[in-house]
Amino acid sequence: MANAYLITIGTLCPSRILTTVQDVFGAVATNLSTGRELWFTEGDLHLAVRASCSMPGLMSPVEHNGYWLVDGAVVNPVPVSLTRAMGADIVIAVDLQHDAHLMQQDLLSVNVGNINEESDDSLPWHKRLKERFSSLTSRRGVSSPGAMEIMTTSIQVLENRLKRNRMAGDPPDILIQPFCPQISTLDFHRAHAAIAAGQLAVEKKMDELIPLVRTDV
């Protein structure tokens, strides 16, 4: 089910050395053995991206130098520290899973329809994934969040608390928080709505962003 996602990552982020990438790039992954964060600022671009987005429970971890790596958000949801360590003068952070998002997200409204006994292979993989995890409660007619929604939201709650603690000690210069509570982790097909929410959030911060633009570049 995640094959399409992995193929997309491979297409957008081919194997190449990070030092050859035109723009400065860094990614964060979590070492499952030590619980520490691992910064990718050199080496293979595909490995860095693949490891940094390996969401627990959704994608398999990545093996690297004898260790298993998962999503860096497990230990550093908004990696302000990485950008400062890489020499950033100004840090503009984007936070998708903030308090307002979690408070407004209505898990009980998640509805993927009645599940047929036979899976519809014509559906996109992310929709089939939602259906499979929701099939048990759907068949019983129970209006409750599915297993996948419970897991991803629980992770978001934990990451949100960790993120607040980390940003209290190392805040970004500007924090952009798109409001899109009805877009869940698996809603890849709603990219246009997510992009629109991001654009609106940036527009609201324009008064803070414009003074930071360098006129000598």
Kinemage of the C-alpha trace (Angstrom):
@kinemage 1
@onewidth
@group {chain A} dominant
@subgroup {mainchain}
@vectorlist {calphas} color= white
{ca met a 1} P 0.000 0.000 0.000
{ca ala a 2} L 2.885 2.345 0.654
{ca asn a 3} L 4.606 1.327 -2.565
{ca ala a 4} L 3.174 4.278 -4.483
{ca tyr a 5} L 4.423 6.625 -1.780
{ca leu a 6} L 7.915 5.118 -1.902
{ca ile a 7} L 7.974 5.263 -5.690
{ca thr a 8} L 7.085 8.954 -5.533
{ca ile a 9} L 9.901 9.600 -3.062
{ca gly a 10} L 12.302 7.762 -5.360
{ca thr a 11} L 11.182 9.854 -8.325
{ca leu a 12} L 11.341 13.219 -6.583
{ca cys a 13} L 14.465 12.439 -4.558
{ca pro a 14} L 16.797 10.262 -6.637
{ca ser a 15} L 19.984 8.879 -5.144
{ca arg a 16} L 22.508 11.691 -5.277
{ca ile a 17} L 25.039 13.162 -2.902
{ca leu a 18} L 23.647 15.960 -0.734
{ca thr a 19} L 26.719 18.107 -1.307
{ca thr a 20} L 25.812 18.244 -5.010
{ca val a 21} L 22.314 19.583 -4.310
{ca gln a 22} L 22.066 23.231 -5.351
{ca asp a 23} L 20.252 24.409 -2.218
{ca val a 24} L 21.408 23.686 1.320
{ca phe a 25} L 19.414 20.720 2.609
{ca gly a 26} L 19.043 18.920 5.911
{ca ala a 27} L 16.727 16.190 7.203
{ca val a 28} L 16.076 14.677 10.621
{ca ala a 29} L 15.540 11.002 11.437
{ca thr a 30} L 15.158 9.151 14.740
{ca asn a 31} L 17.481 6.314 15.762
{ca leu a 32} L 15.213 3.626 17.231
{ca ser a 33} L 18.085 2.037 19.175
{ca thr a 34} L 19.285 5.159 20.964
{ca gly a 35} L 16.226 7.402 20.808
{ca arg a 36} L 18.426 10.189 19.496
{ca glu a 37} L 17.902 12.340 16.444
{ca leu a 38} L 20.181 11.936 13.439
{ca trp a 39} L 20.866 14.861 11.126
{ca phe a 40} L 21.399 14.216 7.425
{ca thr a 41} L 23.394 17.076 5.907
{ca glu a 42} L 25.592 14.956 3.653
{ca gly a 43} L 25.406 11.577 1.978
{ca asp a 44} L 22.553 10.118 -0.065
{ca leu a 45} L 19.560 12.405 -0.661
{ca his a 46} L 17.081 9.551 -1.161
{ca leu a 47} L 18.183 7.858 2.072
{ca ala a 48} L 17.827 11.112 4.002
{ca val a 49} L 14.308 11.825 2.752
{ca arg a 50} L 13.171 8.205 3.025
{ca ala a 51} L 14.362 7.920 6.639
{ca ser a 52} L 13.043 11.308 7.725
{ca cys a 53} L 9.483 10.540 6.582
{ca ser a 54} L 9.216 6.927 7.784
{ca met a 55} L 6.139 7.452 9.932
{ca pro a 56} L 5.858 4.743 12.615
{ca gly a 57} L 3.096 2.287 11.784
{ca leu a 58} L 2.730 3.559 8.223
{ca met a 59} L 6.118 2.967 6.654
{ca ser a 60} L 8.882 0.530 7.454
{ca pro a 61} L 12.000 1.941 9.139
{ca val a 62} L 15.201 2.464 7.170
{ca glu a 63} L 18.436 0.628 7.972
{ca his a 64} L 21.529 2.832 8.050
{ca asn a 65} L 24.952 1.855 9.415
{ca gly a 66} L 23.427 -0.950 11.469
{ca tyr a 67} L 20.647 1.165 12.982
{ca trp a 68} L 16.949 1.478 12.191
{ca leu a 69} L 15.689 4.981 11.501
{ca val a 70} L 12.173 6.457 11.528
{ca asp a 71} L 10.557 9.879 11.163
{ca gly a 72} L 12.573 12.634 12.825
{ca ala a 73} L 9.353 14.164 14.157
{ca val a 74} L 9.382 11.500 16.873
{ca val a 75} L 12.118 13.465 18.667
{ca asn a 76} L 12.236 16.821 16.859
{ca pro a 77} L 8.895 17.720 15.236
{ca val a 78} L 9.954 21.210 14.120
{ca pro a 79} L 13.757 21.060 13.686
{ca val a 80} L 14.682 24.671 14.392
{ca ser a 81} L 17.928 23.475 15.966
{ca leu a 82} L 19.058 21.824 12.726
{ca thr a 83} L 18.549 24.952 10.648
{ca arg a 84} L 20.456 27.107 13.118
{ca ala a 85} L 23.288 24.567 13.247
{ca met a 86} L 23.463 24.726 9.449
{ca gly a 87} L 24.003 28.479 9.610
{ca ala a 88} L 20.530 29.926 9.057
{ca asp a 89} L 20.346 33.624 9.977
{ca ile a 90} L 16.551 33.599 10.021
{ca val a 91} L 14.380 30.554 10.698
{ca ile a 92} L 10.854 30.385 9.272
{ca ala a 93} L 9.178 27.263 10.649
{ca val a 94} L 5.975 25.571 9.511
{ca asp a 95} L 3.899 23.713 12.100
{ca leu a 96} L 1.069 21.560 10.777
{ca gln a 97} L 0.066 19.788 13.991
{ca his a 98} L -0.519 22.681 16.354
{ca asp a 99} L -2.989 23.028 19.238
{ca ala a 100} L -5.757 24.615 17.170
{ca his a 101} L -5.510 21.807 14.643
{ca leu a 102} L -5.812 19.060 17.248
{ca met a 103} L -8.628 20.780 19.141
{ca gln a 104} L -10.732 21.219 16.001
{ca gln a 105} L -10.043 17.849 14.429
{ca asp a 106} L -13.231 15.827 14.643
{ca leu a 107} L -12.258 12.182 14.629
{ca leu a 108} L -15.872 11.088 14.746
{ca ser a 109} L -16.507 12.792 11.423
{ca val a 110} L -14.085 10.507 9.612
{ca asn a 111} L -16.230 8.545 7.211
{ca val a 112} L -14.881 6.416 4.393
{ca gly a 113} L -18.233 4.828 3.584
{ca asn a 114} L -19.429 1.284 3.922
{ca ile a 115} L -16.743 -1.303 3.335
{ca asn a 116} L -17.434 -4.023 0.829
{ca glu a 117} L -16.253 -7.539 1.501
{ca glu a 118} L -14.031 -7.315 -1.562
{ca ser a 119} L -11.524 -4.452 -1.785
{ca asp a 120} L -11.843 -2.122 -4.758
{ca asp a 121} L -8.410 -2.206 -6.405
{ca ser a 122} L -9.344 0.778 -8.548
{ca leu a 123} L -9.167 3.075 -5.515
{ca pro a 124} L -5.921 4.915 -4.715
{ca trp a 125} L -3.759 3.070 -2.178
{ca his a 126} L -4.301 5.676 0.547
{ca lys a 127} L -8.084 5.258 0.315
{ca arg a 128} L -7.784 1.458 0.424
{ca leu a 129} L -5.608 1.827 3.512
{ca lys a 130} L -8.263 3.923 5.225
{ca glu a 131} L -10.944 1.428 4.302
{ca arg a 132} L -9.069 -1.548 5.683
{ca phe a 133} L -8.397 0.058 9.043
{ca ser a 134} L -11.976 1.287 9.299
{ca ser a 135} L -13.673 -1.887 8.104
{ca leu a 136} L -14.169 -3.467 11.535
{ca thr a 137} L -16.025 -0.522 13.072
{ca ser a 138} L -17.857 0.223 9.818
{ca arg a 139} L -19.315 -3.265 9.645
{ca arg a 140} L -20.595 -2.946 13.192
{ca gly a 141} L -22.004 0.499 12.444
{ca val a 142} L -19.966 2.048 15.249
{ca ser a 143} L -19.276 5.736 14.677
{ca ser a 144} L -15.812 5.897 16.180
{ca pro a 145} L -12.317 6.695 14.913
{ca gly a 146} L -10.526 3.876 13.143
{ca ala a 147} L -7.334 2.261 14.380
{ca met a 148} L -5.163 4.243 11.988
{ca glu a 149} L -6.766 7.548 12.968
{ca ile a 150} L -6.321 6.756 16.667
{ca met a 151} L -2.653 5.874 16.161
{ca thr a 152} L -1.735 8.898 14.052
{ca thr a 153} L -3.606 11.324 16.305
{ca ser a 154} L -1.988 9.848 19.428
{ca ile a 155} L 1.422 10.380 17.843
{ca gln a 156} L 0.443 13.941 16.971
{ca val a 157} L -0.546 14.661 20.583
{ca leu a 158} L 2.814 13.390 21.858
{ca glu a 159} L 4.749 15.279 19.188
{ca asn a 160} L 2.796 18.443 19.942
{ca arg a 161} L 3.791 18.394 23.599
{ca leu a 162} L 7.433 17.688 22.726
{ca lys a 163} L 7.428 20.420 20.100
{ca arg a 164} L 6.147 23.054 22.535
{ca asn a 165} L 8.923 22.206 24.979
{ca arg a 166} L 11.632 22.376 22.327
{ca met a 167} L 10.426 25.594 20.732
{ca ala a 168} L 10.156 27.267 24.120
{ca gly a 169} L 13.934 26.998 24.400
{ca asp a 170} L 14.736 27.525 20.727
{ca pro a 171} L 11.894 29.371 18.979
{ca pro a 172} L 11.910 30.178 15.255
{ca asp a 173} L 11.924 33.788 14.104
{ca ile a 174} L 8.569 33.274 12.393
{ca leu a 175} L 6.128 30.417 12.946
{ca ile a 176} L 3.581 29.636 10.227
{ca gln a 177} L 0.676 27.391 11.263
{ca pro a 178} L -1.676 26.413 8.419
{ca phe a 179} L -5.159 25.569 9.682
{ca cys a 180} L -6.394 22.397 8.000
{ca pro a 181} L -8.054 20.221 10.682
{ca gln a 182} L -10.071 18.158 8.208
{ca ile a 183} L -6.975 16.936 6.367
{ca ser a 184} L -5.578 13.832 8.028
{ca thr a 185} L -2.212 12.125 7.678
{ca leu a 186} L -3.426 9.842 4.892
{ca asp a 187} L -5.261 12.454 2.840
{ca phe a 188} L -2.619 12.761 0.128
{ca his a 189} L -5.382 13.313 -2.419
{ca arg a 190} L -6.264 16.615 -0.704
{ca ala a 191} L -2.975 18.300 -1.546
{ca his a 192} L -4.704 21.255 -3.205
{ca ala a 193} L -6.632 22.036 -0.006
{ca ala a 194} L -3.456 21.735 2.067
{ca ile a 195} L -1.561 24.054 -0.289
{ca ala a 196} L -4.390 26.602 -0.139
{ca ala a 197} L -4.304 26.499 3.674
{ca gly a 198} L -0.555 27.058 3.549
{ca gln a 199} L -0.895 30.036 1.235
{ca leu a 200} L -3.490 31.608 3.520
{ca ala a 201} L -1.251 31.084 6.557
{ca val a 202} L 1.665 32.770 4.767
{ca glu a 203} L -0.512 35.724 3.757
{ca lys a 204} L -1.428 36.256 7.409
{ca lys a 205} L 2.288 36.497 8.253
{ca met a 206} L 3.224 38.858 5.411
{ca asp a 207} L 3.710 41.845 7.725
{ca glu a 208} L 6.392 39.840 9.542
{ca leu a 209} L 7.908 38.241 6.443
{ca ile a 210} L 8.376 41.286 4.210
{ca pro a 211} L 10.886 43.076 6.500
{ca leu a 212} L 13.063 39.949 6.433
{ca val a 213} L 13.445 39.902 2.657
{ca arg a 214} L 16.932 40.943 1.645
{ca thr a 215} L 16.972 43.746 -0.884
{ca asp a 216} L 20.665 43.293 -1.670
{ca val a 217} L 20.306 39.794 -3.152
